[in-house]
Amino acid sequence: MDTNKISPIRRGKDRGENLADRIYNQLKQDIFEFRLLPGDRFSENEIAERVQASRTPVREALFRLQREGYVDVLYRSGWQIRPFDFKSFEDLYDVRIIIETAAVKRLCELEAPPATLEDLKRIWLVSAGERLSDGATVSQLDERFHEMLVEATGNLEMAQMHHAVTERIRIIRRLDFTKGPRIDATYTEHGKILRAVLQRRADQSQLLLKTHIDESKAEVRKITVHMLHTARRGPE
């Protein structure tokens, strides 16, 4: 692996963030940005040399990434960025659909709408001129929209399961917000879902939510394939 692809570790962050945290965050960002590609192999020494750190914080960062499913440790052969598994990611999107459609059905059956829905209204039921355009910001808000729908049911176990799925698909889910039209579509679709839930239209809210997630899944796959192809081909 070309260790020059690994970004240098940024200094001067909050005191609460130690060196292992910074290495972890930077390696994760390199994976997200396809500077480190699925299948890339490397040793702890290579990374330690690149980031100018000892092997201890590097190993700590790598084991954290392994627990989250981003890298694999190879017996006597160092580490590897986990090969991209579209089937696994799409299975996780399907799990999202099951949990979230169950959640909105439950929300529609409540006697009174949870206060959480008022917070979502202030974010998503806005005029076109009030919509945010920064993809990274909207990506974070989108993630919270879906988590808050599940959390609003009051079912802690369901919320924890959903959060675990959210963590695992974040690496590709954020790609859905690299295109302007997809950001506008997210506002429109979230607004329709939210209105259906507020009007207690369970069947409609479930259908809208399923369609929304399916479209995002398809778009993310298309963008991911393109970005992987571009990254592997390298500069012209």
Secondary structure, DSSP 8 states (H G I E B T S, - for coil): --GGGS-----S--TTS-HHHHHHHHHHHHHHTTSS-TT-EE-HHHHHHHHT--HHHHHHHHHHHHHTTSEEEETTTEEEE----HHHHHHHHHHHHHHHHHHHHHHHHSSS--HHHHHHHHHHS--GGG----HHHHHHHHHHHHHHHHHTTT-HHHHHHHHHHHHHHHHHHGGGGSSHHHHHHHHHHHHHHHHHHHTT-HHHHHHHHHHHHHHHHHHHHHHHHHHHHHHHH---
